[in-house]
Amino acid sequence: MPNITIKLPPRQFQTAKTRARRQGFKNPGDWARFLIEQNLILEESPSIPPKKIISEMRKTDLYQEKFLRELEQSLEYADKAN
């Protein structure tokens, strides 16, 4: 398993130790590992068709039609390029 090294100034390290203890971790390293695992998303985001995105945006009446058309074209291009 790869390692990550994070250097903290003494004051921030004390804060990290305090938070780790408050949340029930034995040391700040375990707490940091937990935070990274919980906040790091390694899955691909779901693919939503551009037409559905635009139709939902159109319902809000917040966007001009020209903007929505151009956005739809950009989303389609991005899907093809990906």
C-alpha positions as CSV (number, residue, x, y, z in Angstrom):
1,M,0.0,0.0,0.0
2,P,1.4,3.4,-0.9
3,N,2.2,5.9,1.8
4,I,1.5,9.6,2.0
5,T,3.6,11.9,4.2
6,I,2.0,15.0,5.5
7,K,4.1,17.5,7.5
8,L,2.2,19.8,9.9
9,P,3.5,22.7,11.9
10,P,3.5,22.0,15.7
11,R,0.3,24.1,16.4
12,Q,-1.7,22.3,13.6
13,F,-0.4,18.9,14.8
14,Q,-1.7,19.6,18.3
15,T,-5.1,20.5,16.8
16,A,-5.1,17.3,14.8
17,K,-4.2,15.2,17.9
18,T,-7.0,16.9,19.8
19,R,-9.6,16.2,17.1
20,A,-8.4,12.6,16.7
21,R,-8.8,12.0,20.4
22,R,-12.2,13.6,20.5
23,Q,-13.4,11.4,17.7
24,G,-12.1,8.2,19.3
25,F,-8.9,7.6,17.4
26,K,-5.7,6.5,19.1
27,N,-3.4,8.7,17.1
28,P,-3.8,11.5,14.5
29,G,-2.4,9.2,11.7
30,D,-5.4,6.8,12.0
31,W,-7.7,9.8,12.1
32,A,-6.1,11.3,8.9
33,R,-6.3,7.9,7.2
34,F,-10.0,7.7,8.0
35,L,-10.7,11.2,6.7
36,I,-8.9,10.5,3.4
37,E,-10.7,7.2,2.9
38,Q,-14.1,8.8,3.6
39,N,-13.5,11.8,1.4
40,L,-11.6,10.3,-1.5
41,I,-13.9,9.2,-4.3
42,L,-12.3,6.7,-6.6
43,E,-15.4,5.7,-8.4
44,E,-16.4,7.2,-11.8
45,S,-19.3,9.6,-11.6
46,P,-22.5,8.3,-13.2
47,S,-23.0,9.2,-16.8
48,I,-26.0,11.4,-17.3
49,P,-27.1,12.1,-20.9
50,P,-26.7,15.8,-21.9
51,K,-30.3,16.0,-23.0
52,K,-31.5,15.1,-19.5
53,I,-29.2,17.7,-17.8
54,I,-30.4,20.4,-20.2
55,S,-34.1,19.5,-19.7
56,E,-33.7,19.7,-15.9
57,M,-31.9,23.1,-16.2
58,R,-34.6,24.3,-18.6
59,K,-37.3,23.6,-16.0
60,T,-35.7,26.2,-13.6
61,D,-36.2,29.1,-16.1
62,L,-32.9,30.5,-14.9
63,Y,-30.9,30.1,-18.1
64,Q,-31.1,31.6,-21.6
65,E,-31.9,29.2,-24.4
66,K,-28.7,30.1,-26.3
67,F,-26.7,29.1,-23.2
68,L,-28.5,25.8,-22.9
69,R,-27.9,24.9,-26.5
70,E,-24.2,25.7,-26.3
71,L,-23.9,23.8,-23.0
72,E,-25.6,20.7,-24.5
73,Q,-23.2,20.8,-27.5
74,S,-20.2,21.1,-25.0
75,L,-21.5,18.2,-22.9
76,E,-21.9,16.0,-26.0
77,Y,-18.4,16.9,-27.1
78,A,-17.0,16.1,-23.7
79,D,-18.7,12.7,-23.6
80,K,-17.3,11.8,-27.0
81,A,-13.8,13.0,-26.1
82,N,-13.9,11.1,-22.9
